[in-house]
Amino acid sequence: MNLRERTEELERKVLSPRACLSTQSRGRLVDIPPCPMRTCFQRDVDRVVHSKAFRRLKHKTQVFLQPEGDHYRTRMTHTLEVSRIARTMARGLGLNEDLTEAAALGHDLGHTPFGHAGERALSRVVEGGFRHYEQSLRVVDRLEKNGEGLNLCYEVRRGILCHTAGDLAETLEGQLVRLADKIAYINHDIDDAMRGGIIYPTDIPVHISEILGFTHGERIETLTLDVIQNSQEGDVIRQSEPIAKAMAELKQFMFQSVYFNPLAKGEEGKAEDMICLLFDYYTKHTDKLPSEYQDILVREGAQRAVVDYIAGMTDSYAVETFGNLFIPMRWVVK
């Protein structure tokens, strides 16, 4: 047996009967020869990590727009934290860690610049709205590799698409990503908000901390362990009722104290206006779109091409592009 076959055999022996084995994958959109070293899900992890969209995540906002400081989360660090939490839960449940990791690393590839502010802006101007999880699937199916896409496995693609809303992924691994995303962002957003002086540890309601924990590490451990303990059977990943209720209350606290806080989010209106103006400009001047979007323009229309271009921008690239288009350049006497 080659290395991949030995790994596949190990999966059959070690993983839970509820796990999605790599040999059970429903395959790719386009069939390719198997890799002699990696299972199909391990291969997808590498395809995501080596993609341009993944590299751009390090320059995309998570919560705070272009914060001053080296320790605030970006969309990439959020993605890595989601991946680690999801893999820990997968290991605890005997599920396929490689499938879990591939879906987790790809779940936010379609996120806009300026975080959810950019998503709201595109939703205002795009017919039918804009949803980053649908764009993430489009990135891996259509946009990466000069229009070829990453050609990921069905189970990974479903984990990406179903990570926020709508249908649950068919695999338990995909469902883990959905919950790991929530566990990660609530906790690291608390950490960043405290670092920025938006909230303080004593602001979190005591009854929530008594259930989930008083520190970042305690909360993540409580939430992660609860999922493992309450998902030992069945075909759905679940939390216990007390933990789920406390987590929902913590999320509500974050909306009131951070996500709608004018001190923390006061600049988001400018970011939304910027995205809307860029969308209007490129819709009217489609000839200014980069060459790689011209094929999309011809095949799928102007709106689709413009959305793909803007959604793929990093924060800094969007600001630079906006400045070049709308801010007069200084006249220099030669």
C-alpha positions as CSV (number, residue, x, y, z in Angstrom):
1,M,0.0,0.0,0.0
2,N,1.1,3.6,-0.6
3,L,1.0,6.3,2.0
4,R,-2.5,7.4,1.1
5,E,-3.9,3.9,1.2
6,R,-2.3,3.3,4.7
7,T,-3.9,6.5,5.9
8,E,-7.3,5.4,4.5
9,E,-6.9,2.0,6.2
10,L,-6.1,3.8,9.5
11,E,-9.3,5.9,9.2
12,R,-11.4,2.7,8.9
13,K,-9.8,1.3,12.0
14,V,-9.7,4.3,14.2
15,L,-12.5,6.7,13.4
16,S,-16.1,6.6,14.6
17,P,-18.7,4.8,12.5
18,R,-20.3,8.2,12.2
19,A,-17.2,9.8,10.7
20,C,-17.0,10.6,7.0
21,L,-14.1,8.4,5.7
22,S,-12.1,9.9,2.9
23,T,-12.9,6.7,0.8
24,Q,-16.6,7.5,1.2
25,S,-16.4,11.0,-0.3
26,R,-18.9,11.8,-3.0
27,G,-16.0,13.1,-5.1
28,R,-15.1,16.2,-6.9
29,L,-16.9,18.3,-9.7
30,V,-14.1,17.0,-12.0
31,D,-12.5,13.7,-11.4
32,I,-8.7,13.6,-10.9
33,P,-6.3,10.7,-10.2
34,P,-5.8,10.1,-6.5
35,C,-2.7,11.4,-4.8
36,P,-0.2,8.7,-3.7
37,M,0.5,10.5,-0.4
38,R,-2.6,12.4,0.7
39,T,-6.3,11.4,1.2
40,C,-8.8,13.5,-0.8
41,F,-9.5,15.6,2.3
42,Q,-5.8,16.2,3.1
43,R,-5.4,17.3,-0.5
44,D,-8.2,19.8,-0.1
45,V,-6.5,21.3,3.0
46,D,-3.4,22.0,0.9
47,R,-5.5,23.4,-2.0
48,V,-7.1,25.9,0.3
49,V,-3.9,26.9,2.1
50,H,-2.1,27.4,-1.1
51,S,-4.8,29.6,-2.7
52,K,-4.6,33.3,-3.3
53,A,-7.9,33.9,-1.5
54,F,-6.5,32.3,1.7
55,R,-3.5,34.5,1.6
56,R,-5.7,37.6,1.3
57,L,-7.4,36.8,4.5
58,K,-4.5,38.2,6.5
59,H,-5.4,41.7,5.2
60,K,-9.2,41.5,5.8
61,T,-11.0,42.9,8.8
62,Q,-12.5,40.5,11.4
63,V,-14.3,43.1,13.7
64,F,-12.2,46.2,14.1
65,L,-11.4,48.2,10.9
66,Q,-7.6,48.5,10.5
67,P,-6.8,48.6,14.2
68,E,-3.5,50.0,15.4
69,G,-1.7,47.1,17.1
70,D,-0.2,43.8,16.1
71,H,-2.5,41.5,18.2
72,Y,-6.0,42.1,16.9
73,R,-7.6,39.3,14.9
74,T,-7.8,39.4,11.1
75,R,-10.0,37.2,9.0
76,M,-7.0,34.8,8.7
77,T,-6.3,34.4,12.4
78,H,-10.1,33.9,12.9
79,T,-10.0,31.1,10.3
80,L,-7.0,29.4,12.0
81,E,-8.8,29.6,15.4
82,V,-11.9,28.1,13.9
83,S,-9.8,25.3,12.4
84,R,-8.2,24.5,15.7
85,I,-11.4,24.4,17.7
86,A,-13.1,22.3,15.1
87,R,-10.3,19.8,14.9
88,T,-10.3,19.5,18.7
89,M,-14.0,18.7,18.7
90,A,-13.5,16.3,15.7
91,R,-10.8,14.4,17.6
92,G,-12.9,14.2,20.7
93,L,-15.7,12.7,18.7
94,G,-13.6,10.3,16.6
95,L,-14.5,12.2,13.4
96,N,-12.4,13.0,10.3
97,E,-10.1,15.9,11.3
98,D,-8.8,16.4,7.8
99,L,-12.3,17.0,6.4
100,T,-13.1,19.3,9.4
101,E,-9.9,21.3,8.8
102,A,-10.4,21.7,5.0
103,A,-13.9,23.1,5.5
104,A,-12.8,25.3,8.4
105,L,-9.9,26.8,6.5
106,G,-12.1,27.5,3.5
107,H,-15.2,28.8,5.2
108,D,-14.5,32.5,4.9
109,L,-12.6,32.7,1.6
110,G,-15.5,34.7,0.1
111,H,-15.7,37.3,2.9
112,T,-15.6,41.0,1.8
113,P,-13.2,43.7,2.8
114,F,-14.1,45.5,6.1
115,G,-15.8,42.4,7.5
116,H,-19.6,42.4,7.9
117,A,-19.7,46.1,7.0
118,G,-18.6,45.1,3.5
119,E,-21.1,42.3,3.4
120,R,-23.9,44.7,4.4
121,A,-22.9,47.1,1.7
122,L,-22.9,44.6,-1.1
123,S,-26.2,43.2,0.1
124,R,-27.7,46.7,-0.3
125,V,-26.6,47.1,-3.9
126,V,-26.7,43.5,-5.3
127,E,-29.9,42.1,-6.6
128,G,-30.9,39.2,-4.3
129,G,-28.4,40.2,-1.7
130,F,-24.9,39.0,-0.9
131,R,-24.0,36.2,1.5
132,H,-20.3,35.6,2.2
133,Y,-20.8,31.8,2.7
134,E,-22.2,31.6,-0.9
135,Q,-19.3,33.6,-2.1
136,S,-16.8,31.4,-0.3
137,L,-18.2,28.4,-2.3
138,R,-18.0,30.4,-5.5
139,V,-14.3,31.2,-4.7
140,V,-13.4,27.5,-4.5
141,D,-15.7,26.5,-7.4
142,R,-15.1,29.2,-9.9
143,L,-12.7,32.0,-9.0
144,E,-9.4,30.4,-7.8
145,K,-6.7,29.2,-10.2
146,N,-7.6,31.7,-12.9
147,G,-11.2,30.5,-13.2
148,E,-10.6,26.8,-12.8
149,G,-11.6,26.7,-9.1
150,L,-10.0,24.4,-6.5
151,N,-12.2,21.4,-7.4
152,L,-12.7,20.4,-3.8
153,C,-14.6,17.4,-2.5
154,Y,-18.4,17.6,-2.1
155,E,-18.2,17.2,1.7
156,V,-15.7,20.1,2.0
157,R,-17.8,22.3,-0.3
158,R,-20.9,21.6,1.8
159,G,-19.0,22.4,5.0
160,I,-18.1,25.8,3.6
161,L,-21.5,26.6,2.2
162,C,-23.4,25.5,5.4
163,H,-21.2,27.1,8.0
164,T,-23.4,30.1,8.8
165,A,-27.1,29.6,7.9
166,G,-29.5,27.5,6.0
167,D,-29.2,23.7,5.7
168,L,-27.0,21.8,8.0
169,A,-24.1,20.0,6.3
170,E,-24.7,16.3,5.8
171,T,-21.5,15.3,7.6
172,L,-20.9,15.8,11.3
173,E,-17.6,17.3,10.4
174,G,-19.3,20.1,8.4
175,Q,-21.7,20.7,11.3
176,L,-18.7,21.1,13.7
177,V,-17.3,23.9,11.5
178,R,-20.6,25.8,11.9
179,L,-20.4,25.7,15.7
180,A,-16.7,26.2,15.9
181,D,-17.1,29.4,13.9
182,K,-19.5,30.7,16.5
183,I,-17.3,29.6,19.5
184,A,-14.3,31.2,17.9
185,Y,-15.7,34.6,17.0
186,I,-17.6,35.3,20.2
187,N,-14.6,34.6,22.3
188,H,-11.9,36.3,20.2
189,D,-14.1,39.3,19.7
190,I,-14.4,39.6,23.5
191,D,-10.6,39.4,23.7
192,D,-10.1,42.1,21.0
193,A,-12.8,44.3,22.5
194,M,-11.1,44.2,25.9
195,R,-7.7,44.9,24.2
196,G,-9.3,48.0,22.6
197,G,-10.9,49.2,25.8
198,I,-14.4,48.8,24.5
199,I,-15.4,46.4,27.3
200,Y,-13.8,45.2,30.5
201,P,-13.9,41.7,32.2
202,T,-16.5,42.9,34.8
203,D,-18.9,44.0,32.0
204,I,-19.7,40.4,31.1
205,P,-22.8,39.4,33.2
206,V,-21.6,37.3,36.1
207,H,-24.2,34.5,35.6
208,I,-22.8,33.9,32.1
209,S,-19.2,33.8,33.4
210,E,-20.2,31.4,36.1
211,I,-21.5,29.0,33.4
212,L,-19.0,29.5,30.6
213,G,-15.9,30.7,32.5
214,F,-14.2,33.9,33.4
215,T,-11.3,33.9,30.9
216,H,-10.9,33.4,27.2
217,G,-9.4,29.9,27.7
218,E,-12.0,28.8,30.2
219,R,-14.9,29.8,27.9
220,I,-13.4,28.0,24.9
221,E,-12.7,24.9,26.9
222,T,-16.2,24.8,28.4
223,L,-17.9,25.3,25.0
224,T,-15.7,22.8,23.2
225,L,-16.0,20.1,25.8
226,D,-19.8,20.6,26.0
227,V,-20.1,19.9,22.3
228,I,-18.0,16.7,22.6
229,Q,-20.0,15.5,25.6
230,N,-23.4,16.1,24.0
231,S,-22.7,14.9,20.5
232,Q,-21.6,11.3,21.2
233,E,-24.7,9.9,19.5
234,G,-27.0,10.7,16.6
235,D,-26.5,12.6,13.4
236,V,-26.5,16.2,14.7
237,I,-23.9,18.2,16.5
238,R,-25.4,19.8,19.6
239,Q,-24.8,21.7,22.8
240,S,-26.4,21.2,26.2
241,E,-29.3,23.5,26.9
242,P,-27.7,25.5,29.7
243,I,-24.5,26.1,27.7
244,A,-26.4,27.0,24.5
245,K,-28.5,29.4,26.5
246,A,-25.5,31.0,28.1
247,M,-23.7,31.3,24.7
248,A,-26.8,32.9,23.2
249,E,-26.9,35.5,26.1
250,L,-23.2,36.1,25.6
251,K,-23.7,36.8,21.9
252,Q,-26.5,39.2,22.7
253,F,-24.2,41.0,25.2
254,M,-21.6,41.3,22.4
255,F,-24.2,42.8,20.0
256,Q,-25.2,45.4,22.6
257,S,-21.8,46.2,23.9
258,V,-19.4,45.8,20.9
259,Y,-21.0,45.1,17.5
260,F,-23.4,48.1,17.8
261,N,-21.0,50.2,19.8
262,P,-20.3,53.5,18.0
263,L,-16.8,53.8,19.5
264,A,-15.8,50.4,18.0
265,K,-17.9,50.5,14.8
266,G,-18.2,54.2,14.1
267,E,-16.1,54.1,10.9
268,E,-18.1,51.2,9.4
269,G,-20.5,53.7,7.7
270,K,-17.6,55.1,5.7
271,A,-16.5,51.6,4.7
272,E,-20.0,50.7,3.5
273,D,-20.2,53.9,1.5
274,M,-16.8,53.1,0.0
275,I,-17.9,49.6,-1.1
276,C,-21.1,51.0,-2.6
277,L,-19.2,53.7,-4.6
278,L,-16.8,51.1,-5.9
279,F,-19.7,48.9,-7.0
280,D,-21.4,51.8,-8.8
281,Y,-18.2,52.8,-10.5
282,Y,-17.2,49.4,-11.8
283,T,-20.8,48.6,-12.9
284,K,-20.7,51.7,-15.1
285,H,-17.1,51.2,-16.2
286,T,-16.7,47.4,-16.7
287,D,-13.8,48.0,-19.0
288,K,-11.8,48.9,-16.0
289,L,-12.2,45.5,-14.4
290,P,-9.0,43.4,-14.3
291,S,-8.5,41.0,-17.2
292,E,-9.3,37.9,-15.1
293,Y,-12.9,39.2,-14.6
294,Q,-13.6,39.9,-18.2
295,D,-14.6,36.3,-18.9
296,I,-17.0,36.5,-16.0
297,L,-18.4,39.7,-17.4
298,V,-19.1,38.1,-20.7
299,R,-20.5,34.8,-19.4
300,E,-22.3,35.9,-16.2
301,G,-22.9,39.6,-16.5
302,A,-21.6,42.9,-15.1
303,Q,-23.0,42.6,-11.6
304,R,-21.5,39.1,-11.1
305,A,-18.0,40.2,-12.3
306,V,-18.1,43.4,-10.1
307,V,-19.2,41.5,-7.0
308,D,-16.4,38.9,-7.5
309,Y,-13.8,41.7,-7.9
310,I,-14.9,43.8,-4.9
311,A,-15.5,40.8,-2.5
312,G,-12.0,39.6,-3.2
313,M,-10.4,42.9,-2.3
314,T,-8.4,43.3,0.9
315,D,-9.1,46.3,3.2
316,S,-6.0,48.1,2.1
317,Y,-6.5,47.4,-1.6
318,A,-10.1,48.6,-1.4
319,V,-8.9,51.9,0.2
320,E,-6.1,52.3,-2.3
321,T,-8.5,51.6,-5.3
322,F,-11.1,54.0,-3.9
323,G,-8.4,56.7,-3.5
324,N,-7.1,56.3,-7.0
325,L,-10.7,56.6,-8.4
326,F,-12.2,59.3,-6.2
327,I,-9.6,61.3,-4.4
328,P,-7.8,64.0,-6.4
329,M,-4.1,63.5,-6.6
330,R,-1.8,66.3,-5.3
331,W,-0.4,68.5,-8.0
332,V,3.3,68.6,-7.9
333,V,5.3,71.3,-9.7
334,K,8.2,69.8,-11.6
